[in-house]
Amino acid sequence: MSDILTDFLVMTSSGLYCVYGDFHIDPQIPVSRAVISHAHGDHARPGNQLVYCTPATQSFMECRYGKKGAIQYETKEFHEVFSIRDIQISFISAGHILGSAQILMIHKGIRYLYTGDYKVQPDATCEPLDYTRADVLITESTFANPEVKHPDFVAEIKKLNQTPFNILLGAYGLGKAQRLNQLINIHCPDKIVLLHYSILPIHKIYEQFGINTLQYTPYDRKIMKHNKQGHVYIVPALTFKSYFHAKDLVKAFASGWEYLQRQNDISLYISDHVDWDDIIGFIERVEPREIWTVHGDGKLLKDHFDNKITVKILN
């Protein structure tokens, strides 16, 4: 077996760069060739010349960026193999949001797996996390801390049943809003979901890709003005902040981050990332010889696997 190339991926001012394939992964500034894991704005920037991604990711990027998203897209289905130079690449479901993908790169027999953002928890609004073996696991480390353990998401969403009053629910418009909508429909059946206008186009794309069971109503201020109970109004972060001093509303923000729970009426720890136990379990399934960390702090993983698995911090 060939040796692992320590410089197969390097962190540059443009983002993560594959030296041997001459492409970037989730670049932070426009580049000539980008492989994009998913459509969240911190991974999918506009302006690239050529973008490789899943069909859903293209649709979200076009919705958000229009013609500025990319000059050209090449979409690939999960497990469809394609090549850039002599790097064999395929997308594997990451379970983060609809269309989110891990990126498997094979070069000279060595398997390098970039996770992007991923989650283990089940989510009816996106493809489930898939597993494959890899020699090198390039993992996000957003919550790579033994003290972080995401609570049961069903118990969290059921907190909304504790109040009869209208709820202002802050959420990221892509992925989180759709997941929350589905969870409320199932576990808070007496609540009526109202959607902020900016989230509606994302819901429509979900429906185009077969996620067509979400029950919701476009927001109308008259509804909440004349009906003080029973509604959950899902809004993006900026709108949530603008309602900070609003009365007659119960406020909650769905996130794994503690700082986003402060000063809210209900804490709602629902995350679309892996926590410490999830990462450790994922590593056991992937069986890597080396772990490279990105998007967070990998120091605690490095300490955990000391003298067992080589851990390299790329960011």
N, C-alpha and C positions, 0 to 999 in steps of 0.2 A: 504494500500500500504506500502511496506517496505521502510525503510529510505535509502537515498543515502549513500553509503559507501564512506567516505572521502578518504580512502586509496585504493579505487578500482584500481586506476592507480597512480603510483608514479614514479618520475623521478630518475633514478639511473645512475651510471657511464656507464652502458651499454645502456642506453636509457630508453624509457617509458616502464614500467613493470606493467603487470596485476597480482596483488598479488594472486587473487582468482582463476585465470586460469593458473598460472605459465607459462606465455608466454610474449614475448616482442612485442611491436609494433614499426616497423621501427627502429630496434636496430642499434646502432652505432659501435658495435663490434660484432664478431660472438657469437651466443647464440645457445642453443639447440632447441628452438622453437620460430619462428618468424612469425608474421602476418604483411605482407608488403603491404602498400597502393598503391605504384606505383614505377616505375623503375628508377626514378632519383637517382643519386649517393648519395645524402644526405639523402635518405630514404631507399634505397636498397643497403646495403653493402654486399659484398661476404662473404662466409665462414660459413654461418649458417647450422646447421644440418638438420632442417626441416623448410620449408617455405610454408606458406599458402598465396596464391595470386591469381589474375585473370590469365587466359591463356596468355593474351598479356604481362602482367608483367613478367611472366616466360620466354617468348620468348625474351624479351628485355634483361633480366638478363643473359640468356644463350648466347646471342649475345655479350654482353659486357664482361662477366666474364668467359665464357666457363664452364668447369667442376668445377671451383672454386666458382660458384654462390651459390650452395647449394648441400648438399649431397642428399637431397630428396625434391621434390616439391609436394604439394597437391593443385591443381588448383580448383577454385570454380567460377561458373558463378555469375553474379549479381543476388541478391535476393535468391540464393541457401543457405539454412540454414545448418550449421554444428556446431559441439560442440567441445570445448576443456575443459576437465573436465566438470563442470556443467555450463559453460558459453555458451550461444547460440549466434552464430555469423553469420553475413551475410554481403556481400559486396554490396554497393550502389554506383552508378556512381557519381564520383566527378567532371567530366567535365574538368579536368586539362590537361591530355594527354590521349592517347589511353590506355584503361585498368585501368586508375586511379580509386581508390575506396575509399569511406568513409567506415569505419568499424563500424557496429552496433553491440554492445554487450549487451545482455540481461541477467541479473542475479537477481534472486528473484524478478522478475517483474519490475525492474528498467532498463530503456533503456539508455545506454551510447553510444554516437555517436562521434567517432573520425573522423574529416573531412579529415585528411591529407591535401595536397594542393588541392585547388578547385577554380573553376572560374564560374561565372555566364554568362559571354559573350558567345554567340553562337560560335561554332567551328565545321565546317563540317568534321574535321579529327579525332574527338573523340566522345565518347558517351556524351550526354548532362547531366548537373548536375541534380541529382534527389533529392527529398526531403522526409524526414520522420520525424515524431515527436520524440522527445527525452526528457528524464528528465534531462540528463546532456549532454551538448554540449562541446566537446573538440575541439576547433577550432584553426587553424593556425592564427597567428596575424602578418604576414609579413608586411602588409600595414595597420595595425589597427590604423590609424591616420586620424582625420577628415579633415586634410589638403590634404590628398591624394585622388585624384579622377582620375581614368583612363580615358583618352580621348576616343572618338569614334575610334575604331580600323580601320574602313573603311577609315575614313578621314586620319588617320595616314599612312596607306599603300599607299594611293593615292599620298602621298608626293613623292614617287618614280617616278611618272610621270612627276615631275617638271624638271628633267634633262634628256637629251638624252644620257649622257655618261654612261659608264659601272659603275655599283655599286658594291662595296664590302659590303656584308651584313652579319654582325656577328650575330650569333644565337646559342642557345643551340641545339645540334644535335638531341635530342630526344624530340619531341613534338612541340617545337617552330619552328624548321626548316620545318616541315611538314605543320604546320598551315600557315606559311609565304608563302610557295610554293603555297598552295591553294588560299590564298588571292591575291597573285600576278597574278596567272592564271586568276582570276575572274576580279580583279579591275585594273590590269596593263597589259592588253592583248597584248600590243605591246612589252612587255619585255620577253626575253628568260631566263629561270631559269637554271643556271649551279650549279651543286652540288659538294661539296668537297667529296673526296673519302671516308672519314670516316663516312659521313652521308648516303651514298648509302645503306648500309646494313639495316639501320633503316627504310628507305623508303621501302625497299623490305618487311620488316615485316609488315608495314602498309598495303601494297598491299595484303599480305597473309590474313590479317584480313578484307579485303573488301574495304579498302580505295585505290581504284585503278584509280582515276581520275586525279592524280597529273601529270602535264606535266613538264618535266625537261630533262636535258641532263647532263651526267657526265662531269665534268670539263676537259677541254683540253687547255693547255696554248696557243696553236696555235690559238684557237678561239678568245681569248681576245687580243692576240698580234696583230692579223690582223684585228680585228673588235673592234673599239674603242667605239662603241655605242650599246645600246639596250640590254645589258646583265646584269643580277643580279646574282652575284656569292655568294651563301650562304656558309659560312664557320663557323667552330667552333671558340670559343673565342681565343684560342692560335694562330690559323692561322691569325685571325683578327689582333691581336697584332703584328704579324711578318710583316704585310703589312703597319705598321704605317707610314713609310716614302715613300711609293709607290706613284708614280705620275700617272697621267692620270686615276685616279679612284676616284669616289665619295664614301665616307665612311659613313656607318650607322650601328648602333647596336640596335637590337630590344629588348627592356627591359622596365620594369616599373621603374627601378632604375635610378635616375637622374645622379648619378656619371658615369654611363656607356654611357651617352650621351655627356659628355664633350669632346671637341676637335674633334668631328665628324662633317662631312659636313652637315648631315641631322639628326635631332633628330627624333627618332622613338619609341614613348611610346606605345609599345604593350606588355601587361603583361598577363601571364596565372594564375595570382592570383586574389583574391578578393580585392577590395579597401574598404574604410570605409563604403560607402553606401551599397555595396554588402553584407558586413558582417552584418550590421544592418538589412537589408532586409531578409537575410538568418535566422537570429535569430528569426525574427517575424514569419517566416514559421515553424521553428522547435519547438518554444514555450518551451524552456528549463526552468527548475526550477533553474538550476545552469549552469554557463559557466566557463570552465577551459581553459586557453590559453596556447599554445605551439608555438614554431617556430616564435619568434618575441617578441615584447613588448606589454603586455596586460594592461599596466597601464592606458591608455586612455579609454579602454573599461571598466575597473573597475571604473573609475571616472564617465563615462557616465551612468552606471547602478547603481550608488550608491543609496542604500536604495530601489532598485527595484528588482534586480536580483543579487544573490551572484556570484561574479566573483573571481576565484582563479587562480593565475599565477603559472603554474607548472615548467616552465624553469627558 
